[in-house]
Amino acid sequence: CAQAFHWFDRAQCRFEFQRILREPGIVLLIWNERMAEGPMEEYDRILQESIPEYCVIGRRHLTDGDIGQFFAPEPCEVVHFPNNQRLDREAFIGRVLSSSYVPNVGNLATKP
């Protein structure tokens, strides 16, 4: 469920994992998180002002505690790996437009 776990209803997801897993029942959750500091603070501000839904759907960050609670009482290991992206202008625009919280180009609202 890479890049999608934050969308799932955790109780239903846990039930489904328990239903389909067989011993040893290993689960791996993977996703990218964007740092909200430096230039990305301005990016976040623009998203919040331009996309009303962003505050709801763009901020579904899970803490290590959330993940531990999901797997409890079973133990889990949380590991963080750096995944820095260096993008030129064209790649940055493509990355922004591929985000689930950004409307399709044809649906972008314009402000007067």
Z-matrix of the N, CA and C atoms (Angstrom, degrees):
N
C 1 1.449
C 2 1.531 1 110.21
N 3 1.319 2 115.66 1 40.10
C 4 1.462 3 120.03 2 179.81
C 5 1.523 4 110.60 3 -55.95
N 6 1.318 5 115.40 4 134.95
C 7 1.458 6 124.21 5 178.07
C 8 1.532 7 113.62 6 62.89
N 9 1.326 8 119.57 7 10.44
C 10 1.466 9 119.92 8 -177.87
C 11 1.527 10 113.61 9 -127.80
N 12 1.309 11 119.04 10 -13.14
C 13 1.461 12 120.85 11 -173.98
C 14 1.520 13 112.67 12 -55.69
N 15 1.323 14 117.86 13 -36.79
C 16 1.467 15 120.67 14 -178.16
C 17 1.526 16 112.52 15 -64.44
N 18 1.344 17 118.37 16 -16.64
C 19 1.469 18 121.74 17 178.58
C 20 1.527 19 111.92 18 -85.19
N 21 1.321 20 117.57 19 -19.28
C 22 1.462 21 121.00 20 -172.09
C 23 1.519 22 112.47 21 -76.64
N 24 1.320 23 115.77 22 147.78
C 25 1.453 24 121.81 23 167.01
C 26 1.529 25 104.72 24 -71.85
N 27 1.313 26 117.60 25 115.54
C 28 1.468 27 120.28 26 -170.91
C 29 1.520 28 113.16 27 -63.65
N 30 1.318 29 117.94 28 -38.35
C 31 1.475 30 119.96 29 -179.92
C 32 1.525 31 110.29 30 -64.91
N 33 1.322 32 117.28 31 -46.21
C 34 1.464 33 120.54 32 178.85
C 35 1.527 34 110.95 33 -66.55
N 36 1.326 35 116.68 34 -38.80
C 37 1.453 36 120.99 35 179.57
C 38 1.531 37 111.04 36 -63.20
N 39 1.321 38 115.99 37 -44.95
C 40 1.470 39 119.95 38 179.30
C 41 1.531 40 110.42 39 -61.34
N 42 1.310 41 116.68 40 -44.18
C 43 1.458 42 120.81 41 177.61
C 44 1.529 43 110.48 42 -58.31
N 45 1.333 44 116.89 43 -44.75
C 46 1.468 45 121.45 44 -179.14
C 47 1.530 46 110.89 45 -66.72
N 48 1.324 47 117.75 46 -40.77
C 49 1.469 48 120.28 47 176.00
C 50 1.521 49 110.11 48 -58.89
N 51 1.345 50 116.91 49 -46.21
C 52 1.464 51 120.87 50 -179.28
C 53 1.525 52 110.88 51 -63.99
N 54 1.322 53 117.45 52 -33.43
C 55 1.455 54 121.75 53 -179.07
C 56 1.531 55 111.77 54 -68.94
N 57 1.326 56 117.15 55 -40.81
C 58 1.466 57 118.96 56 -172.18
C 59 1.523 58 114.53 57 -97.93
N 60 1.333 59 118.42 58 -18.45
C 61 1.463 60 120.42 59 -178.27
C 62 1.515 61 111.91 60 -74.80
N 63 1.310 62 114.35 61 144.92
C 64 1.461 63 121.99 62 172.91
C 65 1.518 64 107.52 63 -118.59
N 66 1.321 65 117.58 64 151.87
C 67 1.472 66 120.98 65 -178.86
C 68 1.522 67 109.36 66 -53.77
N 69 1.321 68 118.69 67 135.23
C 70 1.446 69 128.05 68 9.63
C 71 1.526 70 114.35 69 -85.73
N 72 1.308 71 119.29 70 1.98
C 73 1.458 72 121.99 71 172.35
C 74 1.514 73 115.09 72 62.72
N 75 1.284 74 117.94 73 55.56
C 76 1.465 75 122.19 74 -178.61
C 77 1.533 76 110.13 75 -86.41
N 78 1.333 77 115.95 76 132.74
C 79 1.459 78 123.00 77 178.04
C 80 1.526 79 107.82 78 -121.59
N 81 1.304 80 116.41 79 135.06
C 82 1.455 81 121.72 80 177.18
C 83 1.524 82 108.57 81 -124.93
N 84 1.314 83 116.51 82 122.44
C 85 1.457 84 122.16 83 178.12
C 86 1.531 85 107.61 84 -109.21
N 87 1.332 86 117.13 85 131.24
C 88 1.461 87 121.22 86 -176.84
C 89 1.520 88 109.18 87 -135.73
N 90 1.325 89 117.41 88 135.18
C 91 1.461 90 121.41 89 171.15
C 92 1.514 91 109.41 90 -162.68
N 93 1.314 92 114.96 91 165.88
C 94 1.457 93 122.59 92 176.82
C 95 1.519 94 109.07 93 -101.19
N 96 1.313 95 115.63 94 144.39
C 97 1.453 96 121.07 95 173.49
C 98 1.514 97 108.49 96 -124.01
N 99 1.317 98 115.20 97 138.28
C 100 1.456 99 120.71 98 179.71
C 101 1.513 100 109.22 99 -93.44
N 102 1.314 101 116.39 100 133.65
C 103 1.458 102 121.48 101 175.32
C 104 1.527 103 107.91 102 -67.73
N 105 1.302 104 117.53 103 140.09
C 106 1.464 105 121.61 104 -179.88
C 107 1.526 106 109.71 105 -108.94
N 108 1.327 107 115.54 106 51.85
C 109 1.462 108 120.03 107 178.79
C 110 1.521 109 108.96 108 -139.81
N 111 1.313 110 116.26 109 166.14
C 112 1.460 111 120.28 110 -179.00
C 113 1.516 112 110.94 111 62.81
N 114 1.331 113 117.46 112 -137.18
C 115 1.473 114 120.40 113 -178.78
C 116 1.531 115 112.83 114 -61.94
N 117 1.324 116 117.35 115 -23.96
C 118 1.456 117 120.04 116 -178.30
C 119 1.524 118 111.97 117 -72.50
N 120 1.336 119 117.79 118 -19.40
C 121 1.469 120 120.27 119 173.43
C 122 1.527 121 109.66 120 -62.99
N 123 1.318 122 116.69 121 -44.05
C 124 1.470 123 120.93 122 178.82
C 125 1.523 124 110.18 123 -65.96
N 126 1.323 125 116.91 124 -40.71
C 127 1.461 126 121.90 125 177.40
C 128 1.534 127 110.03 126 -58.49
N 129 1.337 128 116.63 127 -46.31
C 130 1.468 129 120.76 128 177.95
C 131 1.533 130 111.20 129 -60.98
N 132 1.333 131 116.28 130 -42.33
C 133 1.461 132 120.22 131 179.99
C 134 1.531 133 110.20 132 -61.14
N 135 1.313 134 117.43 133 -43.61
C 136 1.467 135 121.51 134 179.10
C 137 1.526 136 110.14 135 -62.79
N 138 1.321 137 117.18 136 -43.33
C 139 1.470 138 120.03 137 178.74
C 140 1.524 139 111.20 138 -62.14
N 141 1.330 140 116.82 139 -43.57
C 142 1.461 141 120.62 140 -179.09
C 143 1.523 142 111.51 141 -63.48
N 144 1.327 143 117.15 142 -37.72
C 145 1.463 144 120.88 143 -179.72
C 146 1.524 145 112.55 144 -76.97
N 147 1.318 146 117.34 145 -31.16
C 148 1.466 147 121.46 146 -172.04
C 149 1.521 148 114.80 147 -95.20
N 150 1.324 149 116.71 148 -26.22
C 151 1.463 150 120.93 149 -173.88
C 152 1.529 151 108.00 150 -125.85
N 153 1.325 152 117.45 151 99.43
C 154 1.474 153 120.12 152 -176.88
C 155 1.527 154 113.79 153 -53.62
N 156 1.316 155 118.10 154 -35.51
C 157 1.467 156 122.09 155 -177.25
C 158 1.522 157 112.64 156 -75.36
N 159 1.326 158 117.55 157 -14.49
C 160 1.466 159 120.25 158 -174.25
C 161 1.522 160 112.67 159 -57.82
N 162 1.316 161 117.39 160 -41.38
C 163 1.469 162 120.13 161 -178.89
C 164 1.520 163 111.67 162 -61.07
N 165 1.321 164 117.55 163 -27.03
C 166 1.461 165 121.72 164 -179.78
C 167 1.522 166 110.66 165 -88.60
N 168 1.339 167 117.31 166 -51.49
C 169 1.463 168 119.38 167 -172.31
C 170 1.524 169 114.01 168 -96.13
N 171 1.308 170 118.22 169 -16.81
C 172 1.447 171 120.05 170 -177.92
C 173 1.508 172 113.95 171 -89.53
N 174 1.297 173 117.91 172 -3.04
C 175 1.458 174 121.71 173 -174.41
C 176 1.522 175 111.98 174 -127.41
N 177 1.275 176 116.82 175 54.64
C 178 1.464 177 119.56 176 179.79
C 179 1.527 178 109.73 177 -105.35
N 180 1.321 179 115.88 178 51.89
C 181 1.451 180 120.83 179 -178.69
C 182 1.522 181 110.26 180 -74.66
N 183 1.302 182 115.42 181 138.30
C 184 1.456 183 121.20 182 177.54
C 185 1.519 184 108.79 183 -105.63
N 186 1.303 185 116.47 184 140.24
C 187 1.460 186 120.80 185 176.05
C 188 1.525 187 109.07 186 -89.90
N 189 1.330 188 115.20 187 166.25
C 190 1.462 189 119.20 188 174.70
C 191 1.524 190 110.15 189 -59.34
N 192 1.340 191 116.72 190 -34.44
C 193 1.467 192 121.42 191 177.70
C 194 1.519 193 112.10 192 -64.65
N 195 1.349 194 116.59 193 -39.36
C 196 1.471 195 120.44 194 176.99
C 197 1.523 196 110.40 195 -60.58
N 198 1.318 197 115.90 196 -42.41
C 199 1.460 198 120.76 197 -178.75
C 200 1.524 199 110.26 198 -68.03
N 201 1.335 200 116.60 199 -44.43
C 202 1.466 201 120.30 200 177.26
C 203 1.517 202 111.97 201 -59.63
N 204 1.330 203 115.75 202 -40.74
C 205 1.469 204 120.43 203 178.94
C 206 1.534 205 110.88 204 -65.15
N 207 1.328 206 116.96 205 -37.93
C 208 1.455 207 120.58 206 179.54
C 209 1.532 208 111.01 207 -60.59
N 210 1.337 209 117.06 208 -41.51
C 211 1.464 210 120.83 209 -176.23
C 212 1.530 211 113.71 210 -88.41
N 213 1.332 212 118.36 211 -12.70
C 214 1.462 213 121.70 212 -177.39
C 215 1.525 214 110.97 213 -57.04
N 216 1.305 215 118.81 214 143.63
C 217 1.453 216 127.93 215 6.76
C 218 1.531 217 113.75 216 -86.22
N 219 1.322 218 117.70 217 2.10
C 220 1.463 219 120.12 218 178.95
C 221 1.529 220 109.09 219 -71.36
N 222 1.319 221 116.89 220 147.85
C 223 1.463 222 119.14 221 178.21
C 224 1.529 223 110.56 222 -74.20
N 225 1.306 224 115.43 223 154.57
C 226 1.455 225 119.65 224 174.01
C 227 1.517 226 108.46 225 -143.86
N 228 1.290 227 115.28 226 157.32
C 229 1.456 228 121.36 227 177.48
C 230 1.521 229 107.87 228 -118.68
N 231 1.313 230 116.87 229 128.47
C 232 1.452 231 122.38 230 177.55
C 233 1.526 232 107.25 231 -107.56
N 234 1.319 233 115.73 232 125.57
C 235 1.457 234 121.42 233 -178.80
C 236 1.520 235 108.16 234 -127.29
N 237 1.324 236 116.55 235 134.90
C 238 1.464 237 121.79 236 178.71
C 239 1.526 238 108.80 237 -112.06
N 240 1.314 239 116.28 238 133.31
C 241 1.450 240 122.41 239 177.30
C 242 1.523 241 109.21 240 -121.35
N 243 1.316 242 118.10 241 137.28
C 244 1.468 243 118.43 242 176.33
C 245 1.529 244 110.23 243 -68.63
N 246 1.307 245 115.64 244 143.65
C 247 1.462 246 121.22 245 178.66
C 248 1.531 247 107.44 246 -144.88
N 249 1.314 248 115.33 247 66.23
C 250 1.457 249 120.50 248 -177.37
C 251 1.523 250 110.48 249 -70.91
N 252 1.308 251 115.44 250 139.87
C 253 1.464 252 121.40 251 176.77
C 254 1.521 253 108.57 252 -118.23
N 255 1.324 254 116.16 253 127.81
C 256 1.464 255 121.62 254 173.22
C 257 1.519 256 106.20 255 -110.69
N 258 1.315 257 115.53 256 116.28
C 259 1.458 258 120.14 257 -172.85
C 260 1.520 259 110.62 258 -121.76
N 261 1.335 260 115.64 259 138.73
C 262 1.459 261 118.33 260 169.56
C 263 1.533 262 106.94 261 -80.44
N 264 1.313 263 117.09 262 178.70
C 265 1.468 264 121.13 263 -174.78
C 266 1.532 265 111.75 264 -57.06
N 267 1.321 266 116.89 265 -47.82
C 268 1.468 267 121.21 266 -177.74
C 269 1.529 268 111.21 267 -63.11
N 270 1.321 269 116.77 268 -43.60
C 271 1.466 270 120.40 269 179.83
C 272 1.532 271 110.86 270 -66.85
N 273 1.336 272 117.01 271 -37.93
C 274 1.461 273 120.47 272 178.62
C 275 1.529 274 110.54 273 -63.00
N 276 1.325 275 116.73 274 -45.87
C 277 1.469 276 120.42 275 178.91
C 278 1.526 277 109.92 276 -61.45
N 279 1.323 278 117.35 277 -43.64
C 280 1.465 279 120.76 278 177.25
C 281 1.517 280 112.03 279 -60.96
N 282 1.333 281 116.79 280 -40.68
C 283 1.469 282 121.37 281 179.12
C 284 1.524 283 110.77 282 -64.65
N 285 1.342 284 116.41 283 -43.23
C 286 1.465 285 120.76 284 178.75
C 287 1.523 286 110.01 285 -61.52
N 288 1.331 287 116.97 286 -48.25
C 289 1.463 288 120.56 287 -176.13
C 290 1.529 289 112.88 288 -68.86
N 291 1.336 290 117.15 289 -17.54
C 292 1.470 291 119.23 290 178.21
C 293 1.525 292 112.17 291 -86.91
N 294 1.327 293 118.01 292 -5.87
C 295 1.466 294 121.63 293 -179.48
C 296 1.528 295 110.41 294 -72.25
N 297 1.313 296 116.53 295 138.89
C 298 1.467 297 121.28 296 -175.67
C 299 1.522 298 112.84 297 -62.62
N 300 1.322 299 117.96 298 -26.50
C 301 1.463 300 120.59 299 -177.78
C 302 1.522 301 113.48 300 -86.13
N 303 1.332 302 118.06 301 -4.76
C 304 1.467 303 121.30 302 179.58
C 305 1.524 304 108.80 303 -94.85
N 306 1.335 305 117.47 304 126.58
C 307 1.477 306 119.76 305 -179.84
C 308 1.524 307 111.39 306 -62.77
N 309 1.322 308 116.12 307 156.32
C 310 1.456 309 120.16 308 173.29
C 311 1.520 310 108.87 309 -58.22
N 312 1.315 311 116.66 310 148.35
C 313 1.466 312 121.14 311 -176.66
C 314 1.526 313 111.16 312 -51.72
N 315 1.320 314 118.87 313 -41.59
C 316 1.460 315 122.21 314 -179.80
C 317 1.518 316 113.51 315 -68.16
N 318 1.338 317 117.97 316 -15.31
C 319 1.469 318 121.99 317 -177.98
C 320 1.526 319 113.30 318 -105.21
N 321 1.330 320 116.93 319 6.83
C 322 1.459 321 119.06 320 -178.32
C 323 1.518 322 110.65 321 -68.08
N 324 1.303 323 115.96 322 130.17
C 325 1.468 324 120.73 323 177.20
C 326 1.525 325 108.51 324 -81.43
N 327 1.298 326 116.19 325 143.67
C 328 1.464 327 119.77 326 177.11
C 329 1.511 328 108.78 327 -109.91
N 330 1.313 329 114.97 328 140.55
C 331 1.465 330 120.32 329 178.31
C 332 1.520 331 108.28 330 -93.24
N 333 1.342 332 117.79 331 142.31
C 334 1.472 333 120.03 332 179.46
C 335 1.513 334 112.06 333 -64.66
